[in-house]
Amino acid sequence: MYQILKAFRYLQSKDIIHRDLKPENILRCFDSLKIADFGWSVYAPDSRLRRTFCGTLDYVPPEMVQGEKYDFHTDNWSIGILAFELLTGKPPFEKKSRMDTLDSIVSNDLSLPDSLSNDAKDFIRQLLSPNPFDRMEIDQALKHSFISRYNQNQEEQELPSS
């Protein structure tokens, strides 16, 4: 998750909204993760809002489902979905039908298994806030105890050697 967060911090710094994060769009190259498939991505300078419904059903945020304008916070939502799926094996709002899945996303019918740590639950909840402006920002996510606990020395390892 640390490497995914760093990648999305970079994308957001360049005003890019990816809009299709999912396990299939993450590649492993040696010991680094790479984000792939920029087919739905968009350059949105000056926080320009978008309205296109796109991406993968289980990963779309409520504002997109409701046809509202959105910004990079849609990617923050997808990171929360990804974290849930990586920890549990399935997306949190997945239902039998497309309509039921969309309804579950909009109603924020989120159930976190007891098997998840409190840190993981808090991390996911903060990214899956129904209000995009209440979602945890990427810099906050990088400092969240769920991430920092396992990546304390990561910053030092990323520094170029002299």
Summary of the structure (lengths in Angstrom):
residues: 162
radius of gyration: 15.5
end to end distance: 27.7
largest distance: 55.3
contacts: 459
relative contact order: 0.15
helix: 48%
strand: 9%
